[in-house]
Amino acid sequence: MDYGTTYIFAMLVCGTFGIASLSARAHGFARPGLAEHLVLLLLGTLAAIAIHQAGHWLAGAAQGFRTVRFTMGPTEFAAVEGGWRIRRVRFRHAGMLYQVPSSFQNFRVQKATWLAAGPCVSLIAFLFFTRLALRSTAHLGFWFWIVNAQMCFIGVLQLFPLRLRGVESDGLQLWRILQGGEPADAMERDLLADSVNYTPLRPRDWPSELIRRLEPTAGDGASAQARYIFYVAYIHSLDSRNTPAAWSHLAPLLSGWTAGDGPQYALEAAYFLAFHRGDIAEARQWLARETRLEGDPVRQRAEAAVEFAEGRHGSALQRIDRALHALRSERPSGNREFEIDCLDAMREEMAARSLVHPSLVETEARESRPIAVYWPGEARANSLADSAPSSC
């Protein structure tokens, strides 16, 4: 943390109270009582947070960003299937809006615009409220508008490059994105998984240049972050129909795998080894190592691939059709289309080998019953691995 910058920031915040008092004295208004002032500060803070985040939201919406969640104090509003979920969370931000892009073209310009929009809208609101306060003829009206102006000015000060308790200000993030290099790549990397969970974007649409820049930082896959990078590169290659490249990323991921990693890693290993490499014994071992996600399409795909490799095509087909039925009833997203393509590829391979008659495929698909679908972005944990999307 830069203590010099933090000190200047704190002095400017304190200075707003002195300026407000001087303005009130110049207009002949007495200072409000403690209880009255606290109420005005609470209302002003809530308004300033909403205004500041509205600036971010408008910039994101104009660029096609999808809102994933919004936090105000200890309350979180998160996008879920069919609406919004409200829950209490640990207090870390006065206010926070999390949006993901539907395209990574000109990402640095998009992100810089998004970051600057919050303080800019706060500045407009600050000037507007200040004007209303200076034109006010009533004691309560003056203090109501001047306190709102104070709180919005604090939103403008988010342009200062600060990090407090692990939370970075808009200014610090803006500085990182303008600098480019590894810090900017890390910001872009952390949005990849949710971009395919909440928008039509698919992993093959992720910027190949970013993937190539991230790969050398993964090393031998010893850290969770390194394994996540290999995973991102794996599903990017797989969705791009580059199977050899996909294996070149999956192999080092598996060499560094630990039991604490997200469930997708072992399930992807079982799927790829069985369906693309025909290594039944190794695929079975990876499937046995992961017991989570029972009954959802990600696991159904892995189990279907193992059964297909073992020659149990009827059972594999039933799993495929149950997963397809469930996926097609869920909300559209790039991740969902991934899974559908992967499952369709296995079913088509069965038909191509004349192992299953195509008419039987359609019949069993109609008779299959839906199951719950696991959405990695919604079950996001603290680790990078748990936030990764499933892939085909």
N, C-alpha and C positions, 0 to 999 in steps of 0.2 A: 504494500500500500504506500502511495506517495503522501507523506504526512504534510508536506508543504501545500500541495494542492488541496488536501482535505481541510487544512487550516483556513485557507482562503475561502473555500466553499462555506465553511461554518461561519466565518466572519460576514460574508455576504448575506447569508440567511438571517443572522442576528441583526444586520444592518437594516433589513426590511422592516423590522419592528420599530426601530428608531425613526425611520423615515415616515412610517405610518403615524407615529405619535406626533411628530413635528407638523405633518400635514393637518392632523386633527386640531392641533393648537392654533394653527394659522387660520383655520375656518371657524374657530370658536366652539369646537366640539370637545366635551369631556371624555376621558377614557372610560370604556365600559367596565362594569364590575367583573370580578374573576369568573363567576359562573356564566355570565353573558358572553364573555370573551371566549371561554372554552367551547361553548355551543357554536359560536361563529367559526372558531378554528376547525371544529369537527365538520361542519357543513362545507366550509371552504376547502378542506382537505379532500373530502369525497368528490366535490365538484372538480377540483384540480386534477385528481387522478383520472376521473372519467374523461375530462377534456384532453389530457395528455395522451391517454391510450386511444382515444378517438382519432387523434392525429396519426398514430401508427396504423390503426385499422383502415382509415381512408387511403393511406398510401399503399397498404397491402392489397386492399380490395381493387384499387385501380390497376394493380399489376397482376391480378389473378391469384393472389395468395388465399389460402384456406385457413380459417380460424380453427384452431385445435382447442385452446382453452384460454380463459381469462381469469386472473386472480386479483382480488381486492382484499388486502389484509389476510385474514385466515379463511376466506371463503373462495372456493374455486368453482367456476362454471366450465364444464368440459363437454365437448361435442361427443355424443354417443349415438348409437343406432336409434333413429326415430326422434331425436330431440337433444336436450341438454341435461346433464347431471350436475346437481349442486351438492357440494360436500365441504366439510371443514378440513383444512390442511394446516400444516405447521406454518406459522407466520415467518416468511422470509422476505416478502416484497410488499411495499405499500400498494403497489399495483403492477401487474405484469400481463402482457398480451403475447401469446405464442401463436404465430402463424407460420405456415409452410408454403413455399413457392410451388406453383404448378409447372414451372420451367426454370432451368438453371442458366438460360442464355443471358449474358450480361449480368451475372449474379452480383458482382461487386457493386454495380450501379443500382440494381434493385435494392440490395441490402442497405446501401448508404442512404438512398432515398427514404427507405422505411425508418431507419434510425433517426434521421434528421427531422422527419415529419412531426414526431411527438413534441420536441422542444419548439419547433416553429409554430405549431398550433397553440402551445402554451404561451408563447410570446404574443400572439395575436390576442388571446384571451386576456393576458396581463394588461395590455394597452387599452383594451375595451373596458375592462372593469375599473382601471384607474381613471379613465375619463368619466365613467358613471359616478365614481366616488367623488371626484372633484366638482361635479355638477350637482351633487346631492345637497339638499337643504335641510335634511333631517338627520338627527344624531344617529339613529339606528341604521338608516339607509347608507350613510357614509361608512360606518364601520363594517356593515355587511359587504359592501363592494370592495372596500380597501383590503379586507381580510382575504376575499376571493382573489384579488390581484396579487397579494403576497404569496399565496399558495401556488398560483400559476407561475409566478416568478421562480419559485423553487423548481418547477418543471423545466423552465428554461435553463436553470443551472445544471440540469442533467447532461448538458454538453461538456461539463468538466470531466476530464478523464479520471474517474474514481473507481476503486474496488473496495467495497465494504462488506465484510463477512462473506466473501466469495461471490458477491453480486456485483456485476460490472455495470457502470453507467452507460447511457447511450453514447456519451462522448468517448469513452474508452473503447467501446466496440466500433464506433465510427473510425477512430484512429487506427485500429487494427485492420479494418477492412480497406482503408485507404492506403495503408502501408503495403498490403498484399503479402505474398510469401506464405509461410507455414501458418501463422495466426489466421489469415483469411481462409486458407484451405481447411483449417479445423472447424471454422464456423460453417462452412459449406458442407463439410462431411457430416456434421451433427444434424443436418436437416434432411439428409438423404433418405433415411428409413421412413420417417413420417411423411415425406413427400409422396411415397407410393402407397402409404396407408390411407391418406386422406384426399388425394387428388388422382386424376386419371393417368398421371405420369408413371411410366414403367422403368424398372432398373436399366433397361437398354437405352433409355433416354438420358441417363445420368451422364455428365460430361466425361468423356474418355480421358481427356487431358488431366482432369482432377484425379481420376483413378490411378493414372500412371505416376503422378506426383506423390500420391499417398503411399504407393507400394514400397519404395525404398525405406520409408520410415517405420515399416512394420517389422523389419529385421527377421528374427527367427520365430516370431509369434509367441514370445514368452509372456507378454503382457496382455491384459484383456483388450486394451485399445488396439494392439497389433493384430490380435485375432479378429477383431471387428473389421479392421481394414481388409484383411484377407477375405472375410465373409462378403463384404461389400463388392470386392473385386470378383469374387466367385459368382454371385448372382447376376452381376452386370454382364459377365462373360456368358453365363448360361442363357440368359434371356437374349443375348446377341447371337445365339446358336454357335458359339465357339466352345465346344466341349473340351478340347485339349487345354485351352487357356483356363477354363473353369477348374479342371483338375489341378492345374499348376498352382492355383490359389487355394483350393480346398486341402491339398496334401499338407502344406505347412501349417494350416489352421489346425488340422487334426493332430499334428505332431506336438502342438503346444496345448491341446485341449485339457481342461480340468473339469471336475465334476460340478464346479460352481458356475460354469458357463451356461448361457441360455440354452433352452431345449432345442432350438433350431439347428445348432451345429451338429449334434449327434444324429438327429433325424435326417438332415441333409446328407450326412455321410452314408447312412443306411440306404437312402434313396439313390444317390449317385453310384455307389459301389454296386448296387444290385442292378439297376436299370441300364446304366451307361458302361459299366465295366464287367458285369457278370460275376462279381466276386461275392458269392452267396455267403460263405463262411464269415468273411469280414463284415459284410452288411448286417448279418444276424448279430454279431457282437456289438456293433454300434447301436442297433435297435434295442438290445437288451440293456445297454447302459443308460438309456433315457426312458424313464417311466412317466414323465409328465405329458400333458396335452392329450390325455386319453380321450379318444372318440372324435377329435376335431380333424379337419381336412389335412393339416400338415402331417399329422401322424398317420392318417389314413393313406396318404400318398406314399409315405415311407414303407408302410406295411404292405401296400399293394405292390410296390416295386419288388420287395423281397419275395412275395408269393408268385409274382410273375416270373422272376428268375428261377424259382423252384419248380415251375411248371404247373402251379395250382391256379390256373387262369380263371376258373369260375369264381373262386373266392376273391381273387384280385379284382375282377370286374365288378363285383358287388361293392367292394370298398370304394372303387373309383366312382361308381354311379351315385352312391350315397353322398360322397364329398361334393360331386358336381351339383347335385340337387340342392344341397345346402348353400353352396357358394353362389349359385345363380339366383337365390332368393334374398341375398344380402345386398347391401349398398354397393354401387359401382366404385371401383378404385383400381389403380394400377396393380396393386398387390393381388386383388381378387382375380384379375385377368391373367396374372402370372400363374396362379394355381390352376385355373381352368385350362390354360394352355398345356401345362405339365400333365394334368390328368388326361386330357384329350390325346396327348401324344402317346401315352401308354395304351389307351384304348385303341388308337389307330394302329399301333404296332401289333396288337393282338389280331386285329382284322387283317392286316397286311400279311401276317404269317399264317392266315387261315386257321388260327387256333380257336377263334370265336366267330360265329356268324354275325354280321352287322345287325340283322334284325333283332337278334337276341339282346344286343347292346341297348337298342332303343326300348325294348320291352322292359328290361330290368331297370332302366333309368326312370321310367314312369312309375314303377312299383316301389322304388326305394323311398325311404322316409328320411326327412331332414334331421340334421344333427347340429349341435352348437358349433359355431365357427370361432376360432381364436384369432383375434386381431392383435398382432404384436405391438402396434402403436398405442392401443388403448390399455394394454397391460404393461405399460412402460415401467421398468424398474430403474434403480439408480445406476446399474451397470450399462455400458454401451451394448453389451451382448443382448440384454433383455429387450432392448428397443429395436433390434434389427427385424426387418420384415422377413416373412417366409419367401421362398423362391421356388422356381420350377427347375 
